[in-house]
Amino acid sequence: MGVKPHVILYLDILGYKNIIASSTNENDYLESVHTLMSLLSKYIEEYTHGVDEKTGCQLNLSRFKSMIFSDNILFFAPYDSEIDMLNLANNLIYGLSQFLFQYTKSNIFFRGAITSGQLFYDEKLHFVFGTGLIRAYELESTVAIYPRIVIDTCLKPSPILVGWAQDEDGIWYVDYLTLGHALLCNHRGEEPPIPHETFLSYMDSHRNAICSALKKYKTNDRVYSKYGWLASYHNRFCRYIGMPDLIIDIERR
């Protein structure tokens, strides 16, 4: 028994308390969250292999375990070396981006953090312990601020990696729109790219959910600023791919 180094993803569902309070049927919301978590697990499991750059040996990265408690989601996997850690983190970001790009947004948004640190897990007791969990929680609760998944500097973020982006405040975060677009709209080995109409439907879903949140919280400065950040992120991506018709008008009325 003892702690081991892990790559850790900690997610929080934004506005969980308000969603539950306003829900007419709690079981419907439970089913939605359960479906989303099953989908997220599936996408993370799709990216299960990497290559050790020093030896050329294949690395099996299918080690992520998950826990869901209330509005918090935890994914974690042990690693043996720095290259193993970086492969795990990158593949985690690939799976997470594909999920965030495709899931039906509705009123569910996420904030979170990816880091590495010491962790102990007892599968029988579903007991998780360690400074890595504390670090992930602190990043999510005090650094992320907006609906973004921040990337800890211990994972050595780099602008050459698609899906790793640095915000205006210097914080690294998961750029799931750029990576999701690259994964789904370009040729991916044996899998053909998705139709352009499907891509547009994903972007419409993303846009409509943000617009709905901006309208809902327009009198709440603290919450509005969070979705204002998400709208700005959406708009940057739309300008990048040349789709001005999908840009959100952020000006409050």
KAJO-V782897 format. One record per residue. N is the residue number from 0. PHI is phi in degrees with one decimal (999 if undefined). NEAR is the number of other ideal C-beta (glycine too) atoms within 10 Angstrom. Layout:
# KAJO-V782897
[[N:PHI:NEAR] [N:PHI:NEAR]]
This chain:
# KAJO-V782897
[[0:999:4] [1:166.4:6] [2:-77.0:15] [3:-137.5:13] [4:-68.2:18] [5:-134.2:27] [6:-89.4:29] [7:-130.6:29] [8:-116.6:26] [9:-120.8:25] [10:-119.1:23] [11:-128.7:21] [12:-82.7:21] [13:-69.6:21] [14:68.6:20] [15:-56.4:15] [16:-59.8:10] [17:-68.6:13] [18:-63.8:18] [19:-63.2:14] [20:-63.9:9] [21:-94.4:10] [22:-76.1:14] [23:-80.7:6] [24:-140.2:8] [25:-62.5:11] [26:-66.5:8] [27:-64.6:9] [28:-67.4:18] [29:-58.1:12] [30:-64.2:11] [31:-63.3:16] [32:-64.9:16] [33:-62.0:11] [34:-63.5:12] [35:-62.4:18] [36:-68.2:16] [37:-63.9:9] [38:-66.4:15] [39:-62.1:23] [40:-60.1:18] [41:-62.2:12] [42:-67.1:20] [43:-64.1:24] [44:-69.8:13] [45:-65.4:14] [46:-104.5:22] [47:-114.4:14] [48:-136.2:11] [49:-146.5:18] [50:-127.3:12] [51:-70.8:13] [52:-64.5:10] [53:-80.7:8] [54:-106.0:9] [55:78.5:7] [56:-79.1:9] [57:-71.4:10] [58:-112.0:19] [59:-87.2:9] [60:-104.2:22] [61:-82.0:12] [62:-125.0:15] [63:-69.8:22] [64:-109.1:15] [65:-137.0:14] [66:-140.0:13] [67:-125.0:16] [68:-141.1:9] [69:57.6:10] [70:-99.7:17] [71:-114.5:15] [72:-124.5:21] [73:-128.0:20] [74:-119.8:25] [75:-154.6:25] [76:-149.4:23] [77:-76.1:17] [78:-136.7:20] [79:-109.6:10] [80:-149.7:12] [81:-65.0:11] [82:-65.4:16] [83:-62.8:20] [84:-60.0:20] [85:-67.1:19] [86:-64.5:21] [87:-61.4:26] [88:-62.8:27] [89:-65.5:18] [90:-67.6:23] [91:-61.9:25] [92:-66.2:26] [93:-61.6:22] [94:-64.3:22] [95:-63.2:26] [96:-65.8:26] [97:-62.7:23] [98:-64.9:21] [99:-63.6:21] [100:-72.2:23] [101:-103.6:19] [102:-65.9:18] [103:-71.1:14] [104:-65.6:17] [105:49.0:14] [106:-112.4:17] [107:-109.9:18] [108:-126.8:20] [109:-122.4:23] [110:-130.3:21] [111:-173.5:26] [112:-153.0:26] [113:-120.4:29] [114:-148.6:25] [115:-132.5:23] [116:175.4:19] [117:-76.1:17] [118:-150.3:24] [119:-125.6:15] [120:-134.1:19] [121:-105.7:10] [122:-65.2:7] [123:-66.5:5] [124:-91.8:7] [125:52.9:10] [126:-110.1:10] [127:-119.4:18] [128:-147.2:13] [129:144.7:20] [130:-67.0:11] [131:-63.6:25] [132:-66.3:21] [133:-62.8:14] [134:-61.5:20] [135:-62.5:28] [136:-64.9:18] [137:-63.5:14] [138:-63.6:22] [139:-65.6:23] [140:-85.1:13] [141:-120.8:9] [142:-109.1:15] [143:-59.8:22] [144:62.3:16] [145:-96.2:20] [146:-72.7:20] [147:-138.9:25] [148:-107.4:26] [149:-82.4:23] [150:-114.4:25] [151:-67.9:22] [152:-67.0:11] [153:-65.4:14] [154:-90.1:20] [155:55.0:14] [156:-60.4:20] [157:-142.4:10] [158:-68.8:9] [159:-77.5:6] [160:-90.1:16] [161:-66.8:16] [162:97.5:21] [163:-108.0:22] [164:-132.2:21] [165:-110.3:14] [166:-80.5:15] [167:-63.1:7] [168:-88.0:9] [169:88.6:7] [170:-82.0:19] [171:-82.6:21] [172:-148.8:23] [173:-80.8:26] [174:-89.6:25] [175:-72.3:26] [176:-69.2:23] [177:-65.3:19] [178:-71.4:22] [179:-60.6:24] [180:-62.8:22] [181:-64.1:16] [182:-72.2:24] [183:-98.5:18] [184:-100.7:17] [185:-106.4:9] [186:-66.0:8] [187:-121.0:12] [188:65.5:5] [189:-78.3:5] [190:-92.9:9] [191:-74.0:8] [192:-65.9:14] [193:-71.7:17] [194:-61.6:10] [195:-59.9:9] [196:-64.1:7] [197:-68.1:13] [198:-59.0:18] [199:-62.4:13] [200:-66.2:14] [201:-64.3:20] [202:-69.1:20] [203:-63.3:12] [204:-61.3:16] [205:-62.4:26] [206:-63.6:19] [207:-64.2:13] [208:-66.0:19] [209:-66.8:23] [210:-60.7:16] [211:-62.7:14] [212:-67.6:23] [213:-61.7:19] [214:-67.9:12] [215:-65.1:15] [216:-111.0:18] [217:-64.7:13] [218:-97.8:8] [219:-113.2:11] [220:-57.2:10] [221:-64.5:7] [222:-75.6:17] [223:-59.4:19] [224:-63.2:12] [225:-66.2:21] [226:-76.8:27] [227:-63.3:19] [228:-62.2:17] [229:-64.6:21] [230:-64.9:20] [231:-63.3:15] [232:-62.8:21] [233:-57.8:22] [234:-66.0:18] [235:-60.5:14] [236:-66.7:20] [237:-62.4:19] [238:-68.0:12] [239:-62.6:11] [240:-95.7:13] [241:73.1:6] [242:-127.5:13] [243:-63.4:8] [244:-65.5:8] [245:-95.2:16] [246:-68.5:15] [247:-94.7:19] [248:-80.6:10] [249:-88.0:17] [250:-60.7:5] [251:-79.6:11] [252:-126.8:5]]
